[in-house]
Amino acid sequence: MTPAQLVFQGDMILLAEFQADWMAIHQRRQKEIDRNNANENKRRIPHECKAGNLVAKRQPGILPKLQMKREGPFEVIAVFDNDAVRIRRGAVT
């Protein structure tokens, strides 16, 4: 199918009607998305953060060219059920 066939429900040059099967198009696209996600995720290395690990904190916003993009390392004090962590930043946690 060409984009013109999908939009105008017919061929631009020939007088032939065209009926798009939108469900099949959606399923094919979703299958492609799922396959691409599986391909990217197979290279990931699982990691669970534990108390005592060292982490770096990302600087928010748009930074000047030579400024450090992360600050740290900071010690992880606690890991919560939702994977949030509490870190020690000097005298502050």
Backbone as XML, in Angstrom:
<?xml version="1.0"?>
<chain id="A" units="angstrom">
  <residue number="1" name="MET">
    <atom name="N" x="0.838" y="-1.186" z="0.000"/>
    <atom name="CA" x="0.000" y="0.000" z="0.000"/>
    <atom name="C" x="0.878" y="1.242" z="0.000"/>
  </residue>
  <residue number="2" name="THR">
    <atom name="N" x="0.464" y="2.204" z="-0.742"/>
    <atom name="CA" x="1.146" y="3.483" z="-0.711"/>
    <atom name="C" x="0.368" y="4.412" z="0.217"/>
  </residue>
  <residue number="3" name="PRO">
    <atom name="N" x="0.998" y="5.478" z="0.697"/>
    <atom name="CA" x="0.264" y="6.432" z="1.532"/>
    <atom name="C" x="-0.949" y="7.025" z="0.822"/>
  </residue>
  <residue number="4" name="ALA">
    <atom name="N" x="-0.837" y="7.247" z="-0.468"/>
    <atom name="CA" x="-1.958" y="7.810" z="-1.224"/>
    <atom name="C" x="-3.132" y="6.833" z="-1.264"/>
  </residue>
  <residue number="5" name="GLN">
    <atom name="N" x="-2.845" y="5.543" z="-1.397"/>
    <atom name="CA" x="-3.913" y="4.550" z="-1.402"/>
    <atom name="C" x="-4.627" y="4.520" z="-0.055"/>
  </residue>
  <residue number="6" name="LEU">
    <atom name="N" x="-3.886" y="4.684" z="1.030"/>
    <atom name="CA" x="-4.500" y="4.672" z="2.355"/>
    <atom name="C" x="-5.357" y="5.908" z="2.579"/>
  </residue>
  <residue number="7" name="VAL">
    <atom name="N" x="-4.882" y="7.070" z="2.136"/>
    <atom name="CA" x="-5.594" y="8.319" z="2.380"/>
    <atom name="C" x="-6.821" y="8.438" z="1.482"/>
  </residue>
  <residue number="8" name="PHE">
    <atom name="N" x="-6.649" y="8.200" z="0.203"/>
    <atom name="CA" x="-7.724" y="8.442" z="-0.756"/>
    <atom name="C" x="-8.552" y="7.200" z="-1.062"/>
  </residue>
  <residue number="9" name="GLN">
    <atom name="N" x="-8.236" y="6.061" z="-0.476"/>
    <atom name="CA" x="-8.947" y="4.802" z="-0.680"/>
    <atom name="C" x="-9.030" y="4.421" z="-2.153"/>
  </residue>
  <residue number="10" name="GLY">
    <atom name="N" x="-7.993" y="4.700" z="-2.865"/>
    <atom name="CA" x="-7.934" y="4.341" z="-4.277"/>
    <atom name="C" x="-6.566" y="4.670" z="-4.839"/>
  </residue>
  <residue number="11" name="ASP">
    <atom name="N" x="-6.317" y="4.194" z="-6.045"/>
    <atom name="CA" x="-5.038" y="4.445" z="-6.685"/>
    <atom name="C" x="-5.044" y="5.838" z="-7.302"/>
  </residue>
  <residue number="12" name="MET">
    <atom name="N" x="-3.897" y="6.517" z="-7.292"/>
    <atom name="CA" x="-3.808" y="7.882" z="-7.807"/>
    <atom name="C" x="-3.798" y="7.897" z="-9.341"/>
  </residue>
  <residue number="13" name="ILE">
    <atom name="N" x="-3.316" y="6.836" z="-9.950"/>
    <atom name="CA" x="-3.175" y="6.826" z="-11.402"/>
    <atom name="C" x="-4.297" y="6.030" z="-12.064"/>
  </residue>
  <residue number="14" name="LEU">
    <atom name="N" x="-4.543" y="4.835" z="-11.566"/>
    <atom name="CA" x="-5.587" y="3.982" z="-12.131"/>
    <atom name="C" x="-6.892" y="4.225" z="-11.376"/>
  </residue>
  <residue number="15" name="LEU">
    <atom name="N" x="-8.000" y="3.975" z="-12.032"/>
    <atom name="CA" x="-9.296" y="4.103" z="-11.383"/>
    <atom name="C" x="-9.653" y="2.800" z="-10.681"/>
  </residue>
  <residue number="16" name="ALA">
    <atom name="N" x="-8.871" y="2.465" z="-9.707"/>
    <atom name="CA" x="-9.107" y="1.233" z="-8.957"/>
    <atom name="C" x="-9.320" y="1.598" z="-7.494"/>
  </residue>
  <residue number="17" name="GLU">
    <atom name="N" x="-10.364" y="1.014" z="-6.913"/>
    <atom name="CA" x="-10.620" y="1.277" z="-5.500"/>
    <atom name="C" x="-9.711" y="0.422" z="-4.644"/>
  </residue>
  <residue number="18" name="PHE">
    <atom name="N" x="-9.481" y="0.909" z="-3.452"/>
    <atom name="CA" x="-8.616" y="0.199" z="-2.527"/>
    <atom name="C" x="-9.216" y="0.314" z="-1.134"/>
  </residue>
  <residue number="19" name="GLN">
    <atom name="N" x="-9.370" y="-0.799" z="-0.465"/>
    <atom name="CA" x="-9.894" y="-0.799" z="0.900"/>
    <atom name="C" x="-8.785" y="-1.281" z="1.832"/>
  </residue>
  <residue number="20" name="ALA">
    <atom name="N" x="-8.361" y="-0.428" z="2.738"/>
    <atom name="CA" x="-7.276" y="-0.765" z="3.657"/>
    <atom name="C" x="-7.800" y="-1.623" z="4.803"/>
  </residue>
  <residue number="21" name="ASP">
    <atom name="N" x="-7.023" y="-2.597" z="5.184"/>
    <atom name="CA" x="-7.332" y="-3.433" z="6.347"/>
    <atom name="C" x="-6.544" y="-2.868" z="7.529"/>
  </residue>
  <residue number="22" name="TRP">
    <atom name="N" x="-7.161" y="-1.909" z="8.232"/>
    <atom name="CA" x="-6.453" y="-1.180" z="9.287"/>
    <atom name="C" x="-6.041" y="-2.088" z="10.436"/>
  </residue>
  <residue number="23" name="MET">
    <atom name="N" x="-6.824" y="-3.094" z="10.739"/>
    <atom name="CA" x="-6.475" y="-4.012" z="11.830"/>
    <atom name="C" x="-5.199" y="-4.791" z="11.484"/>
  </residue>
  <residue number="24" name="ALA">
    <atom name="N" x="-5.087" y="-5.245" z="10.240"/>
    <atom name="CA" x="-3.888" y="-5.968" z="9.821"/>
    <atom name="C" x="-2.669" y="-5.059" z="9.843"/>
  </residue>
  <residue number="25" name="ILE">
    <atom name="N" x="-2.846" y="-3.797" z="9.424"/>
    <atom name="CA" x="-1.747" y="-2.829" z="9.453"/>
    <atom name="C" x="-1.298" y="-2.606" z="10.891"/>
  </residue>
  <residue number="26" name="HIS">
    <atom name="N" x="-2.250" y="-2.437" z="11.802"/>
    <atom name="CA" x="-1.921" y="-2.219" z="13.218"/>
    <atom name="C" x="-1.193" y="-3.423" z="13.809"/>
  </residue>
  <residue number="27" name="GLN">
    <atom name="N" x="-1.687" y="-4.622" z="13.518"/>
    <atom name="CA" x="-1.060" y="-5.831" z="14.056"/>
    <atom name="C" x="0.356" y="-6.010" z="13.526"/>
  </residue>
  <residue number="28" name="ARG">
    <atom name="N" x="0.567" y="-5.715" z="12.245"/>
    <atom name="CA" x="1.895" y="-5.844" z="11.660"/>
    <atom name="C" x="2.868" y="-4.851" z="12.285"/>
  </residue>
  <residue number="29" name="ARG">
    <atom name="N" x="2.406" y="-3.613" z="12.505"/>
    <atom name="CA" x="3.257" y="-2.612" z="13.145"/>
    <atom name="C" x="3.586" y="-3.002" z="14.582"/>
  </residue>
  <residue number="30" name="GLN">
    <atom name="N" x="2.583" y="-3.504" z="15.326"/>
    <atom name="CA" x="2.816" y="-3.898" z="16.713"/>
    <atom name="C" x="3.790" y="-5.067" z="16.797"/>
  </residue>
  <residue number="31" name="LYS">
    <atom name="N" x="3.694" y="-5.995" z="15.851"/>
    <atom name="CA" x="4.614" y="-7.130" z="15.804"/>
    <atom name="C" x="6.045" y="-6.646" z="15.572"/>
  </residue>
  <residue number="32" name="GLU">
    <atom name="N" x="6.214" y="-5.670" z="14.691"/>
    <atom name="CA" x="7.530" y="-5.087" z="14.416"/>
    <atom name="C" x="8.074" y="-4.373" z="15.654"/>
  </residue>
  <residue number="33" name="ILE">
    <atom name="N" x="7.224" y="-3.629" z="16.346"/>
    <atom name="CA" x="7.633" y="-2.933" z="17.569"/>
    <atom name="C" x="8.072" y="-3.935" z="18.627"/>
  </residue>
  <residue number="34" name="ASP">
    <atom name="N" x="7.297" y="-4.994" z="18.822"/>
    <atom name="CA" x="7.635" y="-6.012" z="19.819"/>
    <atom name="C" x="8.960" y="-6.691" z="19.490"/>
  </residue>
  <residue number="35" name="ARG">
    <atom name="N" x="9.174" y="-6.977" z="18.198"/>
    <atom name="CA" x="10.427" y="-7.618" z="17.794"/>
    <atom name="C" x="11.623" y="-6.695" z="18.023"/>
  </residue>
  <residue number="36" name="ASN">
    <atom name="N" x="11.472" y="-5.401" z="17.713"/>
    <atom name="CA" x="12.557" y="-4.447" z="17.944"/>
    <atom name="C" x="12.856" y="-4.293" z="19.436"/>
  </residue>
  <residue number="37" name="ASN">
    <atom name="N" x="11.807" y="-4.244" z="20.268"/>
    <atom name="CA" x="12.013" y="-4.142" z="21.713"/>
    <atom name="C" x="12.742" y="-5.360" z="22.253"/>
  </residue>
  <residue number="38" name="ALA">
    <atom name="N" x="12.348" y="-6.543" z="21.818"/>
    <atom name="CA" x="13.009" y="-7.767" z="22.276"/>
    <atom name="C" x="14.468" y="-7.773" z="21.849"/>
  </residue>
  <residue number="39" name="ASN">
    <atom name="N" x="14.752" y="-7.286" z="20.639"/>
    <atom name="CA" x="16.119" y="-7.237" z="20.140"/>
    <atom name="C" x="16.970" y="-6.282" z="20.973"/>
  </residue>
  <residue number="40" name="GLU">
    <atom name="N" x="16.427" y="-5.120" z="21.352"/>
    <atom name="CA" x="17.179" y="-4.172" z="22.178"/>
    <atom name="C" x="17.348" y="-4.688" z="23.600"/>
  </residue>
  <residue number="41" name="ASN">
    <atom name="N" x="16.320" y="-5.291" z="24.153"/>
    <atom name="CA" x="16.365" y="-5.721" z="25.547"/>
    <atom name="C" x="17.257" y="-6.931" z="25.782"/>
  </residue>
  <residue number="42" name="LYS">
    <atom name="N" x="17.559" y="-7.712" z="24.756"/>
    <atom name="CA" x="18.400" y="-8.885" z="24.974"/>
    <atom name="C" x="19.852" y="-8.489" z="25.282"/>
  </residue>
  <residue number="43" name="ARG">
    <atom name="N" x="20.251" y="-7.255" z="24.971"/>
    <atom name="CA" x="21.613" y="-6.788" z="25.265"/>
    <atom name="C" x="21.733" y="-6.151" z="26.651"/>
  </residue>
  <residue number="44" name="ARG">
    <atom name="N" x="20.603" y="-5.941" z="27.324"/>
    <atom name="CA" x="20.637" y="-5.288" z="28.631"/>
    <atom name="C" x="21.193" y="-6.226" z="29.697"/>
  </residue>
  <residue number="45" name="ILE">
    <atom name="N" x="21.918" y="-5.655" z="30.627"/>
    <atom name="CA" x="22.463" y="-6.414" z="31.739"/>
    <atom name="C" x="21.643" y="-6.053" z="32.970"/>
  </residue>
  <residue number="46" name="PRO">
    <atom name="N" x="20.966" y="-7.020" z="33.571"/>
    <atom name="CA" x="20.150" y="-6.698" z="34.750"/>
    <atom name="C" x="21.031" y="-6.293" z="35.927"/>
  </residue>
  <residue number="47" name="HIS">
    <atom name="N" x="20.577" y="-5.314" z="36.688"/>
    <atom name="CA" x="21.324" y="-4.850" z="37.853"/>
    <atom name="C" x="20.351" y="-4.438" z="38.934"/>
  </residue>
  <residue number="48" name="GLU">
    <atom name="N" x="20.614" y="-4.881" z="40.147"/>
    <atom name="CA" x="19.818" y="-4.470" z="41.286"/>
    <atom name="C" x="20.701" y="-3.668" z="42.214"/>
  </residue>
  <residue number="49" name="CYS">
    <atom name="N" x="20.238" y="-2.491" z="42.557"/>
    <atom name="CA" x="20.987" y="-1.618" z="43.438"/>
    <atom name="C" x="20.824" y="-2.100" z="44.877"/>
  </residue>
  <residue number="50" name="LYS">
    <atom name="N" x="21.904" y="-2.065" z="45.648"/>
    <atom name="CA" x="21.875" y="-2.491" z="47.042"/>
    <atom name="C" x="22.440" y="-1.376" z="47.904"/>
  </residue>
  <residue number="51" name="ALA">
    <atom name="N" x="22.087" y="-1.400" z="49.178"/>
    <atom name="CA" x="22.647" y="-0.434" z="50.120"/>
    <atom name="C" x="24.161" y="-0.617" z="50.150"/>
  </residue>
  <residue number="52" name="GLY">
    <atom name="N" x="24.879" y="0.488" z="50.122"/>
    <atom name="CA" x="26.336" y="0.449" z="50.107"/>
    <atom name="C" x="26.927" y="0.692" z="48.727"/>
  </residue>
  <residue number="53" name="ASN">
    <atom name="N" x="26.135" y="0.549" z="47.665"/>
    <atom name="CA" x="26.622" y="0.834" z="46.312"/>
    <atom name="C" x="26.895" y="2.328" z="46.163"/>
  </residue>
  <residue number="54" name="LEU">
    <atom name="N" x="27.700" y="2.668" z="45.180"/>
    <atom name="CA" x="27.956" y="4.063" z="44.853"/>
    <atom name="C" x="27.234" y="4.410" z="43.562"/>
  </residue>
  <residue number="55" name="VAL">
    <atom name="N" x="26.585" y="5.586" z="43.537"/>
    <atom name="CA" x="25.852" y="6.031" z="42.358"/>
    <atom name="C" x="26.235" y="7.465" z="42.033"/>
  </residue>
  <residue number="56" name="ALA">
    <atom name="N" x="25.973" y="7.879" z="40.794"/>
    <atom name="CA" x="26.174" y="9.261" z="40.364"/>
    <atom name="C" x="24.811" y="9.879" z="40.106"/>
  </residue>
  <residue number="57" name="LYS">
    <atom name="N" x="24.660" y="11.152" z="40.429"/>
    <atom name="CA" x="23.398" y="11.863" z="40.231"/>
    <atom name="C" x="23.524" y="12.752" z="39.010"/>
  </residue>
  <residue number="58" name="ARG">
    <atom name="N" x="22.558" y="12.658" z="38.111"/>
    <atom name="CA" x="22.568" y="13.449" z="36.883"/>
    <atom name="C" x="22.168" y="14.887" z="37.183"/>
  </residue>
  <residue number="59" name="GLN">
    <atom name="N" x="22.846" y="15.843" z="36.561"/>
    <atom name="CA" x="22.532" y="17.261" z="36.714"/>
    <atom name="C" x="21.305" y="17.587" z="35.870"/>
  </residue>
  <residue number="60" name="PRO">
    <atom name="N" x="20.306" y="18.284" z="36.408"/>
    <atom name="CA" x="19.102" y="18.605" z="35.627"/>
    <atom name="C" x="19.336" y="19.760" z="34.647"/>
  </residue>
  <residue number="61" name="GLY">
    <atom name="N" x="18.522" y="19.818" z="33.621"/>
    <atom name="CA" x="18.523" y="20.948" z="32.692"/>
    <atom name="C" x="19.582" y="20.844" z="31.615"/>
  </residue>
  <residue number="62" name="ILE">
    <atom name="N" x="19.712" y="21.935" z="30.853"/>
    <atom name="CA" x="20.703" y="22.034" z="29.788"/>
    <atom name="C" x="21.964" y="22.625" z="30.397"/>
  </residue>
  <residue number="63" name="LEU">
    <atom name="N" x="23.071" y="21.915" z="30.243"/>
    <atom name="CA" x="24.316" y="22.312" z="30.892"/>
    <atom name="C" x="25.278" y="22.937" z="29.897"/>
  </residue>
  <residue number="64" name="PRO">
    <atom name="N" x="26.144" y="23.838" z="30.370"/>
    <atom name="CA" x="27.197" y="24.361" z="29.495"/>
    <atom name="C" x="28.104" y="23.231" z="29.004"/>
  </residue>
  <residue number="65" name="LYS">
    <atom name="N" x="28.807" y="23.505" z="27.948"/>
    <atom name="CA" x="29.569" y="22.492" z="27.232"/>
    <atom name="C" x="30.554" y="21.726" z="28.123"/>
  </residue>
  <residue number="66" name="LEU">
    <atom name="N" x="31.301" y="22.409" z="28.959"/>
    <atom name="CA" x="32.353" y="21.752" z="29.721"/>
    <atom name="C" x="31.955" y="21.409" z="31.152"/>
  </residue>
  <residue number="67" name="GLN">
    <atom name="N" x="30.717" y="21.613" z="31.521"/>
    <atom name="CA" x="30.290" y="21.299" z="32.878"/>
    <atom name="C" x="30.031" y="19.800" z="33.007"/>
  </residue>
  <residue number="68" name="MET">
    <atom name="N" x="30.341" y="19.259" z="34.175"/>
    <atom name="CA" x="30.127" y="17.833" z="34.431"/>
    <atom name="C" x="28.631" y="17.518" z="34.372"/>
  </residue>
  <residue number="69" name="LYS">
    <atom name="N" x="28.281" y="16.464" z="33.684"/>
    <atom name="CA" x="26.874" y="16.096" z="33.532"/>
    <atom name="C" x="26.353" y="15.318" z="34.738"/>
  </residue>
  <residue number="70" name="ARG">
    <atom name="N" x="27.253" y="14.794" z="35.554"/>
    <atom name="CA" x="26.866" y="14.042" z="36.749"/>
    <atom name="C" x="27.705" y="14.506" z="37.924"/>
  </residue>
  <residue number="71" name="GLU">
    <atom name="N" x="27.113" y="14.380" z="39.107"/>
    <atom name="CA" x="27.868" y="14.658" z="40.313"/>
    <atom name="C" x="27.876" y="13.411" z="41.174"/>
  </residue>
  <residue number="72" name="GLY">
    <atom name="N" x="28.894" y="13.242" z="41.961"/>
    <atom name="CA" x="28.963" y="12.057" z="42.805"/>
    <atom name="C" x="30.367" y="11.520" z="42.804"/>
  </residue>
  <residue number="73" name="PRO">
    <atom name="N" x="30.623" y="10.358" z="43.264"/>
    <atom name="CA" x="29.683" y="9.302" z="43.622"/>
    <atom name="C" x="29.102" y="9.513" z="45.023"/>
  </residue>
  <residue number="74" name="PHE">
    <atom name="N" x="27.873" y="9.016" z="45.190"/>
    <atom name="CA" x="27.186" y="9.071" z="46.470"/>
    <atom name="C" x="26.859" y="7.644" z="46.909"/>
  </residue>
  <residue number="75" name="GLU">
    <atom name="N" x="26.853" y="7.439" z="48.214"/>
    <atom name="CA" x="26.563" y="6.111" z="48.762"/>
    <atom name="C" x="25.053" y="5.899" z="48.857"/>
  </residue>
  <residue number="76" name="VAL">
    <atom name="N" x="24.594" y="4.716" z="48.462"/>
    <atom name="CA" x="23.182" y="4.352" z="48.589"/>
    <atom name="C" x="22.951" y="3.895" z="50.023"/>
  </residue>
  <residue number="77" name="ILE">
    <atom name="N" x="22.000" y="4.528" z="50.694"/>
    <atom name="CA" x="21.686" y="4.169" z="52.080"/>
    <atom name="C" x="20.567" y="3.149" z="52.129"/>
  </residue>
  <residue number="78" name="ALA">
    <atom name="N" x="19.524" y="3.342" z="51.318"/>
    <atom name="CA" x="18.377" y="2.435" z="51.335"/>
    <atom name="C" x="17.796" y="2.306" z="49.939"/>
  </residue>
  <residue number="79" name="VAL">
    <atom name="N" x="17.247" y="1.129" z="49.645"/>
    <atom name="CA" x="16.544" y="0.873" z="48.388"/>
    <atom name="C" x="15.111" y="0.524" z="48.747"/>
  </residue>
  <residue number="80" name="PHE">
    <atom name="N" x="14.140" y="1.207" z="48.119"/>
    <atom name="CA" x="12.732" y="1.010" z="48.426"/>
    <atom name="C" x="12.095" y="0.042" z="47.444"/>
  </residue>
  <residue number="81" name="ASP">
    <atom name="N" x="10.852" y="-0.376" z="47.731"/>
    <atom name="CA" x="10.144" y="-1.365" z="46.909"/>
    <atom name="C" x="9.935" y="-0.903" z="45.474"/>
  </residue>
  <residue number="82" name="ASN">
    <atom name="N" x="9.785" y="0.422" z="45.250"/>
    <atom name="CA" x="9.542" y="0.934" z="43.901"/>
    <atom name="C" x="10.842" y="1.283" z="43.179"/>
  </residue>
  <residue number="83" name="ASP">
    <atom name="N" x="11.973" y="0.752" z="43.660"/>
    <atom name="CA" x="13.317" y="0.945" z="43.093"/>
    <atom name="C" x="13.852" y="2.354" z="43.273"/>
  </residue>
  <residue number="84" name="ALA">
    <atom name="N" x="13.202" y="3.176" z="44.085"/>
    <atom name="CA" x="13.760" y="4.469" z="44.449"/>
    <atom name="C" x="14.874" y="4.218" z="45.472"/>
  </residue>
  <residue number="85" name="VAL">
    <atom name="N" x="15.859" y="5.100" z="45.496"/>
    <atom name="CA" x="16.963" y="4.941" z="46.441"/>
    <atom name="C" x="17.136" y="6.205" z="47.277"/>
  </residue>
  <residue number="86" name="ARG">
    <atom name="N" x="17.663" y="6.022" z="48.456"/>
    <atom name="CA" x="18.049" y="7.156" z="49.309"/>
    <atom name="C" x="19.571" y="7.174" z="49.313"/>
  </residue>
  <residue number="87" name="ILE">
    <atom name="N" x="20.122" y="8.362" z="49.028"/>
    <atom name="CA" x="21.592" y="8.489" z="48.955"/>
    <atom name="C" x="22.069" y="9.481" z="50.013"/>
  </residue>
  <residue number="88" name="ARG">
    <atom name="N" x="23.341" y="9.365" z="50.354"/>
    <atom name="CA" x="23.951" y="10.306" z="51.284"/>
    <atom name="C" x="24.785" y="11.289" z="50.482"/>
  </residue>
  <residue number="89" name="ARG">
    <atom name="N" x="24.398" y="12.587" z="50.589"/>
    <atom name="CA" x="25.120" y="13.681" z="49.916"/>
    <atom name="C" x="25.724" y="14.568" z="50.995"/>
  </residue>
  <residue number="90" name="GLY">
    <atom name="N" x="26.887" y="14.220" z="51.451"/>
    <atom name="CA" x="27.518" y="14.966" z="52.537"/>
    <atom name="C" x="26.752" y="14.705" z="53.828"/>
  </residue>
  <residue number="91" name="ALA">
    <atom name="N" x="26.260" y="15.782" z="54.473"/>
    <atom name="CA" x="25.510" y="15.631" z="55.714"/>
    <atom name="C" x="24.019" y="15.395" z="55.455"/>
  </residue>
  <residue number="92" name="VAL">
    <atom name="N" x="23.586" y="15.454" z="54.197"/>
    <atom name="CA" x="22.178" y="15.344" z="53.843"/>
    <atom name="C" x="21.919" y="13.964" z="53.236"/>
  </residue>
  <residue number="93" name="THR">
    <atom name="N" x="20.716" y="13.383" z="53.542"/>
    <atom name="CA" x="20.346" y="12.130" z="52.890"/>
    <atom name="C" x="19.136" y="12.356" z="52.032"/>
  </residue>
</chain>
